Amino acid sequence: MKKIIHILIALVFVSGYSQKEKGFELGYPSSKSSSLIQDKNFYLLTAIQNDKVVSQLLENDSVFKTIFNKQQQELSSKLNSCKDSLSCLIKGYQFKEKELESIEEELRILMKDKKELQDFVKNNLRPSGKYENFKNRSDTELLLKAWQVCAKGMNHIMTVYGLGEAPQYAKMDSVSYDVHSEFYKGSIFMWSDFLHNKKPKGNRLFFQESLDFSLSLLYMNHRDEVARYEPLEEKENKKAIANLKQVNFDAFDYASVLILGNGPENYQDRLSAIGKLNLRLGVLEYEAKKAPLIIVSGGHAHPFRAAYCEAIEMKKELMNIYHIPEENILIDPFARHTTTNLRNASRLMIAYQMPLDKKSIVVTNANHSDYVGNPNFNARCMEELGYLPAIILKRLNSTTIEFVPKIESLHQNPIDPLDP
């Protein structure tokens, strides 16, 4: 059995982290905009904006020009004719099926003979790792898939934070206002007027109006969770990253102890009773010297628009109650679901160059641990993320399971815009 596990880990490592073969480059200087929320949700669009040659190619393309001009006319008309109908207005920003087909067809045509676009995929999208789940696709298909992810993400944001439809996790992630109120309708119309008529247009890219509107909806709803605490490596995780350089991982059975959160359901408590139990269970594993550091994972998820970040509070508890040094604690302050607990921990391990072929352990209460170790958890990961963020291995006890991270965890997911 041990031999099989070691073979599995080796396969995950070799197939998932071969930079030369698969394109991902650790430390690649990713494209950046003035909005971290945009970069984390819509990297493709940021990369296009930053590449003058590619952006001009798309701006000057006749098909994309037509789409841009048609939307400009439609929005001008809707701002005058829709009155207080949010549905009427927002349809002007959302991508329609035929429009998406035209965009994909034109991108496919351009990829055939436009070297600048081909180089853009090879030299930016692939090494960035932002669409790592598509790494085995052709360059053309990777570009098309990345665009589909962005278009679907923008449409989803407009549906949830513009029209008030329930997201997958409505108790945590829904719109902040009553979308039927005159206040919210008026707010959206005024923001739309500002974006369309008053905000200087930096480009004429076919997606820009929809992108600006989507980001504004998140801003209006105070949904900036994904940008809080960044850059982590210069703030909350700075001491732990510096300490990682001194760690001899070979001296430990595991690379890390990942402790999952369990957020409170009221606005007074910073940690729940079960959340505190999870910490105690994780400390037991750490004090047994099974791993050199602890990763705590949990964002502003519980209760709705929580004031406190669970990972921040977990770190404080570890330091103040259990006297664990700050340099031995990494935090993930973004995760909102169990799937992203594992995914975000994997992202930290990749970014901070921890040994990806070495097992870690995930610790949580018995009920939660049963869920993580159940095949249904893998099925949920595939449904919500499109891949497995980690390979779940052996159960050590009722609250502890072995796992190894997967490189696909780098893949962006704007359908969950608060933690993509």
Helices and strands as residue ranges (DSSP letters): H 2-16, H 19-22, H 36-41, H 43-50, H 52-60, H 62-81, H 86-90, H 97-113, H 115-120, I 121-125, H 126-128, G 132-134, H 139-161, H 170-173, H 182-193, I 194-198, H 208-220, G 225-227, G 232-234, H 238-244, G 249-251, E 257-260, H 273-287, E 294-297, H 310-320, G 326-328, E 329-332, H 338-351, E 360-363, H 366-372, H 375-384, E 390-397, E 400-405, G 407-410
